[in-house]
């Protein structure tokens, strides 16, 4: 079995290594129902979340929380950064923190798993083209030694369905699939994950819309319709509530990452 496939089976997804060039800029996290490990290979980066700013070398950011927008990073020039998509189970096993406590703004992972600091130093000494493979290898080693997860499938399976359908699924349908009453499903998800199915669906719907924008949809009205929104105004409200920006504001922030792709029109 290859390294990528072995990583996929334990919940290690996309690994991206990048280095910002140019003046400092804000990078706003996209809404997510998974977890992300973010490591700076240079100076600690600035994380802004829920009205506060912290300087950290590495964080694990998890499920969004009602009432707070997605976190943002200040990317500084020539600051190499590693991003890793993790399943919720993988994040839980790496940190040994209950998923309901893995905050969207990021846990300072050095306080929980000091080996990340050593990995950061090791990565900084490697050529850029070899860093992604090393990240996968080191995370795989740690997960193979980690304890088994203790999260209920009654919470995780509905969340998987919500993500796979881009939020376009009712609480009643999820409850039937899980063989639970709607009330019991809500209680289980809130206890195990810290969020309920309706909020999870809202996050998945906006994540789907952002993906469509990045792929080059013709207009925000088209994106709203294809992502399960009532209309474009509904989409704009979710951008404001969950990301504290507007669709056009997000496009302006991410213009470097979207170069060469068609951009949706108002």
N, C-alpha and C positions, 0 to 999 in steps of 0.2 A: 504494500500500500504506500502511495506517495505521501509526502509531507502535507500537501494541501488537503488531500482527502482525509488524512488522519485528523487534521485540525478541524475540518468541517464536521466530522462525526462527534467531536466533543464541544462544539459550539463556538469555534473561532472562525469568524467570517472574513470579510475583506480587511486586508492590512494595507495601509497606504502610508508612504513616507514622502513628505514634501518639505520644501524650504521656501519661505516667502522672500521675494526680492522686491525692494522698493520701500516706501515709507510705511510706518505702522498702519494697519487697517483692522477693522472689526470683522470677525467671522462669527456669524450667528448660527448656533446649532439648529439643525432641522428637527422638528418633532419626531419622537421615536418611541417605539414600544420595546426596543432592545436596549442594550447597554453599550457604552463606548469606553475604551481605555485610550487616554490621550497622554503622551509622554513628550516632554521637551528635551531635546538633546543638547540644549544650550542653557541659557539663563532661565529661571522659572518664568512661566507665562502668567499673564493676568487673566483671571476668570471673573466675569461679572455675572451675578445671579441674585435675583430677588432683592435688588437694591444694595447689594454689598459687592466688594471687590476683594479678591484674594490672590496672592502670588504663590503658585504651586509648581513643583517639578512634574508631577504626574497625578492624574485624577481618573477615577471611574465614575462616569455619569450614567445615570440609569433612567428609570421611568419618569415621565413628566408628572408633575403634581398640580392639582387644581389650584388656581389662584396665583401661580408664578409662571412667567414666560420661560422659554428655553434659555439656557446659559449662552454666553458669548465669550470668545477669546480675543485678546488683542495680539495679533500676529506682528512680530517685529522683524525687521530686515535680517536676513541670514540666520534665522532661528530654525534649525531643523526640527520637525515635529512628526511623531508617529501616531497614526490613528488606527485603532483596531475595533472592529465590530464584534461584539460578544453576545451570545445568547444570554438570557437572564439566568439560566442555570449555571453557565460558565462563570458569569460575574459573581453569582452567589458562592460558588465553590472557591473561586480565587480569593474572595475577601472574607468569607465566613460571616458576612453580614446579612441579616434577613432582608429579603427584597423590598419589603415595605419601608426599610430604612436606607436603601440606596437612593440617595437624593438626586434629582435631575441636575442639580447644579454641580455635582461632583464631590465624591469623598476623596480626601487627601490620602491617596493610596500608600504613600510612604509610611504613614502612621500605622497601617495595618499589615502591609507586606513589604518590609524593607528591601527585599531582593529586587524590587523594581528599580531602585536607585542603582544597584550594581549592574542591572541590565542596561540602564540608560548610559552608564559610563562605558560599558562594553560596546554598545551600538555606536557611540560617538567616535570610537576608534576604527570603525569599519567603513569601507567605501559605501557610498549611498546605495549603489545597486545591490549590495549584499545584505542590507539592513532588514528588509521585509522578511527574508528567509530566516534570519537569526531570531527575529521577534516571534515568528511562528514556532520555531524549535524550542525557544525558552518557555513560551506559554504552554506548549504541549507538555513539556517536562513537568511543569508545575501542576497542570491539571491531572496528569497521570498519578501524581502523589496526593492530590487533594481528597478530602472526604467526599462521600456521596452526597448529593443534594437532598434536601428534606422538604422541598416545595410540593404542594398538592397538585396533582394533574387536573383536579377539578377547577383550579385557577388558571393553570398554564395552557390547557387545551383551548378553552374559550378565547384566551388572549391570542393564541396562534391563529384561530379562525378569524378573529377581528382583523389582525394584521394582514392575513392572506386575502381578505375581501376588501381591503381598503376602508374598513369601518362600515361597510354597507351590509349590516346584518342586525337583526333585532335582538333585544334581550330575550324575548320569548323563544326565538329559534335557538339561541345559544343555550338556554336552559334545557330545552328538549334534547339537544345533542349531549349535554352533560348529565341528563337524567336527574335534574334538580329543579326545584321551583325557582321562578325568577328571583324571589326574595332571598332564597338560600344561595343562589349563584352570586348575587350582589354581595352578600355577607362574606362568602368564601373569598372572592376576589379582593375585597377591601382588607380582609384579615391577612391574606397571604402576600398581596402585591401593593396594598396601600391605595389602590384606585378601583373604581367600579367599571362595569362594562360600558356604560354610556360615555364616560369620559375617555375610556380607551378607544372607543369608536371615533370620537371626535379627533383624537390625536392621529389615528390611522388615516382618517379622511384628509387631514391637512398634509400629512406626509405624502400621501398619494398625489395630492395637487402639486406639491413642490416638485416631486419627481417628474410629473407631466410637464411642468414649466421648464425644468432642466433638459428635457428631451426635445423641446422645441415645438410645443403646441402653438396654434395660430393666435389664440386670444385667451384672456382670462375668463371670458364668458364660456368658451368651449371647455376650459379646464374645470370650471365650476360644475358644468353639466355632467362631464365625464367622471367627476370625483364624488358625485352624490350630494352636491349642495342644491339648495332650493333655487339659488340664483347667485349672481356675482357678488351682490352685497353681503350675502351670507358668508361667502369665502373671505371677503375683506375683513369682516368682523372676527373670524377665527384667526386670520393673520395678526390682527391687532391684539387679540386676547392671548394667544399662545406664543407669539413671537415678538410682540411689541413693535411691529413695523407694518408696512403696507406691502402689497405685492410689488409695486414699482420700487419701493424702498429696498426690498430684498434683492430685486434684480440689479439695482445700482451697486449694492454691496458685493454681489457675487459676479460682477461683470467679467472679472479676470478668469474665473472658473468656467464661464459660459461662452468664452470667445469662440467664434466660428459656428455657433449654434443659433438657429432662429430664436427670436425672443417673442413671447406672447405680447400682444397689444392690449391696451385697456378695453 
